[in-house]
């Protein structure tokens, strides 16, 4: 099957993923469009936080390292402490 078909099949199961997750994107990403892919994924995952980084492109780990590390730290706290569901959209 094609990549597109495989993604469609997988995405049907996103709502079953119960572990906390962090979605990282940049507002200037032209490869993976935040408004389509990241915000859509946020709606599909039951326990996700979206970290949207202002003026970041497709590789925000190179330009917004501190913000991403903070997001990962929050994720670890949620996993370790059984914290509540985070559906926060941040713009840094």
Residue frames as a rotation matrix with the C-alpha (Angstrom) as fourth column:
UNK 1
0.582 0.813 0.000 0.00
0.813 -0.582 0.000 0.00
0.000 0.000 -1.000 0.00
UNK 2
0.099 -0.519 0.849 1.11
0.408 -0.757 -0.511 3.58
0.908 0.397 0.137 -0.52
UNK 3
-0.846 -0.460 -0.270 2.35
0.451 -0.349 -0.821 5.85
0.284 -0.816 0.503 2.24
UNK 4
-0.681 0.656 0.326 -0.87
-0.639 -0.750 0.174 7.87
0.358 -0.090 0.929 2.05
UNK 5
0.250 0.787 -0.564 -2.97
-0.321 0.617 0.719 4.72
0.913 0.002 0.407 2.47
UNK 6
-0.195 -0.419 -0.887 -0.82
0.674 0.599 -0.432 3.55
0.713 -0.682 0.165 5.39
UNK 7
-0.979 -0.159 0.126 -1.20
0.039 -0.759 -0.650 6.91
0.199 -0.632 0.749 7.15
UNK 8
-0.261 0.959 0.109 -4.97
-0.751 -0.273 0.601 6.80
0.606 0.075 0.792 6.66
UNK 9
0.297 0.342 -0.891 -5.10
0.150 0.905 0.398 3.32
0.943 -0.252 0.218 8.19
UNK 10
-0.538 -0.588 -0.605 -2.93
0.702 0.085 -0.707 4.35
0.467 -0.805 0.367 11.14
UNK 11
-0.891 0.132 0.435 -4.77
-0.252 -0.940 -0.231 7.60
0.378 -0.315 0.870 11.78
UNK 12
0.086 0.977 -0.197 -8.00
-0.323 0.215 0.922 5.71
0.942 -0.016 0.334 12.38
UNK 13
0.395 -0.014 -0.919 -6.39
0.670 0.689 0.278 4.39
0.629 -0.725 0.281 15.59
UNK 14
-0.505 -0.675 0.538 -4.93
0.146 -0.681 -0.717 7.65
0.850 -0.284 0.443 16.96
UNK 15
0.117 0.662 0.741 -7.81
-0.698 -0.476 0.535 8.07
0.706 -0.580 0.407 19.40
UNK 16
0.864 0.178 -0.470 -6.80
0.110 0.845 0.523 4.80
0.491 -0.504 0.711 21.07
UNK 17
-0.147 -0.982 -0.116 -3.36
0.529 0.020 -0.848 6.14
0.836 -0.186 0.517 22.05
UNK 18
0.781 0.596 -0.189 -3.74
0.429 -0.292 0.855 6.97
0.454 -0.748 -0.484 25.72
UNK 19
0.064 -0.826 -0.561 -0.19
0.972 -0.077 0.224 7.94
-0.228 -0.559 0.797 26.62
UNK 20
0.634 0.092 -0.768 0.60
0.109 -0.994 -0.029 11.66
-0.766 -0.066 -0.640 26.91
UNK 21
0.139 -0.587 0.798 2.23
0.984 0.175 -0.043 13.11
-0.114 0.791 0.601 23.83
UNK 22
0.108 -0.221 -0.969 3.85
0.077 -0.970 0.230 16.32
-0.991 -0.100 -0.088 22.63
UNK 23
0.510 0.078 0.857 3.42
0.856 0.054 -0.514 17.65
-0.086 0.996 -0.039 19.11
UNK 24
-0.026 -0.620 -0.785 6.14
0.283 -0.757 0.588 20.12
-0.959 -0.206 0.195 18.10
UNK 25
0.284 0.114 0.952 5.85
0.959 -0.042 -0.281 22.38
0.008 0.993 -0.122 15.08
UNK 26
-0.680 -0.489 -0.547 6.94
0.442 -0.868 0.227 25.74
-0.585 -0.087 0.806 13.75
UNK 27
0.273 0.868 -0.414 4.60
0.156 -0.464 -0.872 28.36
-0.949 0.174 -0.262 12.38
UNK 28
0.239 -0.272 -0.932 6.81
-0.850 -0.522 -0.066 28.72
-0.469 0.808 -0.357 9.28
UNK 29
-0.521 -0.384 0.762 6.99
-0.073 0.910 0.408 25.00
-0.850 0.157 -0.502 8.46
UNK 30
0.038 0.503 -0.864 6.24
-0.944 -0.266 -0.196 24.53
-0.328 0.822 0.464 4.77
UNK 31
-0.772 -0.323 -0.547 6.88
-0.486 0.855 0.181 20.77
0.410 0.405 -0.817 4.74
UNK 32
-0.550 0.639 -0.538 4.39
0.769 0.638 -0.028 19.65
0.326 -0.429 -0.843 7.39
UNK 33
-0.424 0.423 0.801 1.67
-0.075 -0.897 0.435 22.28
0.903 0.125 0.412 7.51
UNK 34
-1.000 -0.025 -0.006 0.82
0.004 0.049 -0.999 23.02
0.025 -0.998 -0.049 11.17
UNK 35
-0.461 0.887 -0.001 -2.79
-0.839 -0.437 -0.324 23.95
-0.288 -0.148 0.946 10.41
UNK 36
0.294 0.551 -0.781 -3.43
-0.767 0.624 0.152 20.61
0.571 0.554 0.606 8.72
UNK 37
0.031 -0.382 -0.924 -1.16
0.060 0.923 -0.380 18.03
0.998 -0.044 0.051 10.28
UNK 38
-0.847 -0.503 -0.173 -0.37
0.191 0.016 -0.981 19.28
0.496 -0.864 0.083 13.78
UNK 39
-0.644 0.681 0.348 -3.69
-0.757 -0.500 -0.422 20.80
-0.113 -0.535 0.837 14.73
UNK 40
0.263 0.717 -0.646 -5.45
-0.744 0.577 0.337 17.79
0.614 0.392 0.685 13.24
UNK 41
-0.257 -0.453 -0.854 -3.26
0.214 0.835 -0.508 15.43
0.942 -0.313 -0.117 15.23
UNK 42
-0.951 -0.058 0.304 -4.03
-0.257 -0.401 -0.879 17.45
0.173 -0.914 0.367 18.37
UNK 43
-0.106 0.990 0.092 -7.72
-0.992 -0.112 0.065 16.81
0.074 -0.084 0.994 17.80
UNK 44
0.373 0.256 -0.892 -7.14
-0.454 0.889 0.065 13.09
0.809 0.380 0.448 17.22
UNK 45
-0.461 -0.618 -0.637 -4.88
0.299 0.567 -0.767 12.32
0.836 -0.544 -0.077 20.20
UNK 46
0.520 0.825 -0.223 -6.75
0.475 -0.062 0.878 12.21
0.710 -0.562 -0.424 23.50
UNK 47
0.825 -0.278 -0.493 -3.82
0.414 -0.297 0.860 13.44
-0.385 -0.914 -0.130 25.65
UNK 48
0.057 -0.806 0.589 -1.63
0.977 -0.077 -0.199 15.74
0.206 0.586 0.784 23.57
UNK 49
0.415 -0.074 -0.907 -0.04
0.260 -0.945 0.196 19.14
-0.872 -0.317 -0.373 23.94
UNK 50
0.594 -0.231 0.771 0.77
0.767 -0.126 -0.629 21.20
0.242 0.965 0.102 20.87
UNK 51
0.179 -0.647 -0.741 3.90
0.403 -0.639 0.655 23.30
-0.898 -0.416 0.146 21.09
UNK 52
0.644 0.100 0.758 3.71
0.755 -0.242 -0.610 25.74
0.123 0.965 -0.231 18.19
UNK 53
-0.009 -0.812 -0.584 6.90
0.706 -0.418 0.571 27.75
-0.708 -0.407 0.577 17.85
UNK 54
0.842 0.388 -0.374 6.70
0.100 -0.794 -0.600 31.18
-0.530 0.468 -0.707 16.28
UNK 55
0.625 -0.545 -0.560 8.92
-0.774 -0.529 -0.349 31.84
-0.106 0.651 -0.752 13.26
UNK 56
-0.294 -0.710 0.640 10.29
-0.492 0.686 0.536 28.28
-0.820 -0.157 -0.551 13.32
UNK 57
-0.084 0.190 -0.978 10.50
-0.976 0.182 0.119 26.19
0.200 0.965 0.170 10.19
UNK 58
0.602 0.408 -0.687 10.58
-0.447 0.884 0.134 22.44
0.662 0.226 0.715 9.62
UNK 59
0.092 -0.661 -0.745 13.54
0.579 0.644 -0.499 21.79
0.810 -0.385 0.442 11.97
UNK 60
0.644 0.253 0.722 12.66
-0.252 -0.821 0.512 23.81
0.722 -0.512 -0.466 15.10
UNK 61
0.871 -0.357 -0.338 15.02
0.483 0.493 0.724 21.77
-0.092 -0.793 0.602 17.27
UNK 62
-0.069 -0.949 0.308 17.87
0.958 -0.150 -0.246 23.78
0.279 0.277 0.919 15.72
UNK 63
-0.483 -0.088 0.871 16.40
0.186 -0.983 0.003 27.21
0.856 0.164 0.491 16.45
UNK 64
0.166 0.653 0.739 14.15
-0.737 -0.415 0.533 26.70
0.655 -0.634 0.412 19.50
UNK 65
-0.358 -0.426 -0.831 16.04
0.076 0.874 -0.480 24.11
0.931 -0.235 -0.281 21.51
UNK 66
-0.984 -0.080 0.161 15.23
-0.145 -0.172 -0.974 25.54
0.105 -0.982 0.157 24.95
UNK 67
-0.261 0.963 0.064 11.49
-0.959 -0.252 -0.127 25.68
-0.106 -0.094 0.990 24.25
UNK 68
0.253 0.315 -0.915 11.50
-0.537 0.832 0.137 22.10
0.804 0.457 0.380 22.98
UNK 69
-0.674 -0.536 -0.509 13.44
0.157 0.569 -0.807 20.87
0.722 -0.624 -0.299 26.01
UNK 70
-0.832 0.434 0.344 10.88
-0.523 -0.410 -0.747 22.62
-0.184 -0.802 0.569 28.25
UNK 71
0.121 0.912 -0.393 8.07
-0.967 0.198 0.161 20.91
0.225 0.360 0.905 26.34
UNK 72
-0.014 -0.214 -0.977 9.73
-0.120 0.970 -0.210 17.53
0.993 0.114 -0.039 26.77
UNK 73
-0.946 -0.324 0.027 10.19
-0.040 0.034 -0.999 18.26
0.323 -0.945 -0.045 30.49
UNK 74
-0.394 0.882 0.259 6.45
-0.895 -0.305 -0.324 18.96
-0.207 -0.360 0.910 30.78
UNK 75
0.294 0.470 -0.832 5.72
-0.692 0.705 0.154 15.73
0.659 0.530 0.533 28.94
UNK 76
-0.497 -0.562 -0.661 7.96
0.082 0.728 -0.680 13.76
0.864 -0.393 -0.316 31.31
UNK 77
-0.915 0.212 0.344 6.16
-0.396 -0.305 -0.866 15.32
-0.079 -0.928 0.363 34.29
UNK 78
0.021 0.988 -0.155 2.79
-1.000 0.024 0.013 14.33
0.017 0.155 0.988 32.83
UNK 79
0.202 -0.005 -0.979 3.96
-0.343 0.936 -0.076 10.76
0.917 0.351 0.187 32.22
UNK 80
-0.680 -0.600 -0.422 5.67
0.170 0.431 -0.886 10.36
0.713 -0.674 -0.191 35.60
UNK 81
-0.959 0.267 0.093 3.05
-0.190 -0.365 -0.911 12.13
-0.209 -0.892 0.401 37.67
UNK 82
-0.528 0.811 0.254 -0.01
0.846 0.528 0.072 11.02
-0.076 0.253 -0.964 35.82
UNK 83
-0.788 0.135 -0.601 -0.76
0.015 -0.971 -0.238 14.68
-0.616 -0.196 0.763 35.20
UNK 84
0.184 0.981 -0.054 -3.94
0.086 -0.071 -0.994 15.90
-0.979 0.178 -0.097 33.57
UNK 85
0.224 0.000 0.975 -4.59
0.938 0.271 -0.216 16.11
-0.265 0.962 0.061 29.89
UNK 86
-0.269 -0.416 -0.869 -2.76
0.121 -0.909 0.398 18.99
-0.956 0.002 0.295 28.26
UNK 87
0.245 0.357 0.901 -4.30
0.949 0.099 -0.298 20.49
-0.196 0.929 -0.315 25.17
UNK 88
0.417 -0.176 -0.892 -2.38
0.174 -0.947 0.269 23.73
-0.892 -0.268 -0.364 25.35
UNK 89
0.571 -0.319 0.757 -1.41
0.775 -0.096 -0.625 25.57
0.272 0.943 0.192 22.22
UNK 90
0.409 -0.536 -0.739 1.68
0.412 -0.614 0.674 27.63
-0.814 -0.580 -0.030 22.82
UNK 91
0.761 -0.284 0.582 3.24
0.483 -0.351 -0.802 30.20
0.433 0.892 -0.130 20.60
UNK 92
0.481 -0.695 -0.535 6.80
0.560 -0.226 0.797 31.11
-0.675 -0.683 0.280 21.53
